[in-house]
Amino acid sequence: MQPTPVELTSFGFLHLPKDADGRPVPPSADRIEDVRDRLRDPAAARDILDLDGLNPRVQDIVLNTPGARELIANLADYADLPAGPRRIAIGCAGGRHRASSLTEILARALRDRGREVVVEHLHVHLPRVLKTTVDTATGASA
């Protein structure tokens, strides 16, 4: 019997709807992987700003970020557990570089293990988000 397909979703926290308390509401998943603080943002490399995580060059940069290979190996092993997840969602700030790259790389790794994978990128097509700083005392943008 073939295992259930693994559904992988990439998203950007800055594009998500907010709950009543103003917190982003991530997509439904068995595991949400937030890489905003875990992996350096590759968008700092100016020559890839106009590219997205579907581009092999961006994927290579993300994969060579410290901690990325270990994260992919961990997620692939987790997805292979007998009672493993049906859905994994990976989020970064905008969903354009890290999350979409990692989702594509993880999909490849799982397919190499013989797993059926369905991939959805929620925000990869959206423009890069430039965060503004917010004064926590007043809530005003700076």
N, C-alpha and C positions, 0 to 999 in steps of 0.2 A: 504494500500500500504506500502510495506516494504521500509525503508530508504535505500539509496545507501550505499554499504559497505564502511567502513572507511579503507583507506590504511595507514598503519604505517610503517615507514622506520627508521632504526637506521643507523648511519654512524659515521665515524671519520673524523674530519676536517683535520687531518694530512695526510690522504690518498686521499683527493679529488684532482681533477685536478685544476689547477690555471687559472685565467683569465689573460688578457694582463697586468694587474697591479700587478700580483702575489698574488691576493686574492683567497682563496678557493671558488670553485663553488659548493654549496650544491645541493642535489637532488631537483627536482621539487616538490613543496608542497604548500598547502594553508597556512601552518604555519610551520616555522622552529623554533625549540626550541633548543637554544644553552645552554647546561648545564655546559660548561667548568668552568665558574667562579661562577656559581650558586650552584653547589653541589661539596662537597669535593670528590677527587678522591679516590675510595676505593682500588686502586692498591697499596696504601701505606701499606695496610695490606699484608705483604709478603706471608702469607699462601694462598692467593687467586690469586697470580700472574699468575699461570698456568690455572686458571679457566676463564670462560667467563660469560657474563650476561645471558646465557641460563641456568646456574646452579642456583638452588634455594637458595643456600648459598650466592652467590653473590647478587642475587635479594633481599634477606633479609637485607644484609648489606647496599645496595643502598637505599632500602625503609626506613631504619632507619636512614639515613643521614638527618640532619636538612634541612627542606624545601621540601623533596621529596614527602611526602604524600600530601602536599598542591599543589604541581605541578601536581601530578596525578589527584587529585580531580578537579583542574582547567581545565586540558586538557580533562578530561572525560565530564565535564559539557559543555565545548566548543563544543566538538564533538556531543553532543546531541541537540544543538541549531537547530531550523528548517532550517536555512540557514547555518548550520555548515560546517566544512571543509570536503572535500573528502579525502585529504591527509595531514598527519602530519608527519614531519620528526624530529627526535631527534638526536642531535649530541653532542659528547664529543670529547676529544682529539683524541683517537684512535678508538673509536667505539666498544671497546672490553668489557667494564664493565658497565659504567653508562648508555650510550645510549641504549645498547641492553637490559639491565635489565629494564629500564624504559619503553621501547617499549613493552616488554613482560608483565609487570605489567599493563600498560595501556590497552593492548589488553584484558587481563583477566577482568579488570574493565568494559570495554565496552561490552564484551560478557555477563557479569553478568547483564548488563542493557538490554540485548536482541539484541544488535547490531551485525551485521555481520562484521568481521574484517579480513583483509588480512595483513600479516606481512612479511616484507622483511628486512633482516640484511645485509647491504652492506659490512661491514668490520669486523664483529665479529670473523671471522675465521683467520684473519691476526695476525701476531705476535705483541706483545706489542711494541709501538713506544716509543723510548727514545728521548726526545727533546734535541736539542743542543741549547746553547745560541748563539745569533748572535749579534755581535758588530754593533749597528745601524749606527755608523759613517763610518765603512768600509764595512759592509755587510759580513764580514768574520765570519765563525763559530769558536766558542771557544771550 
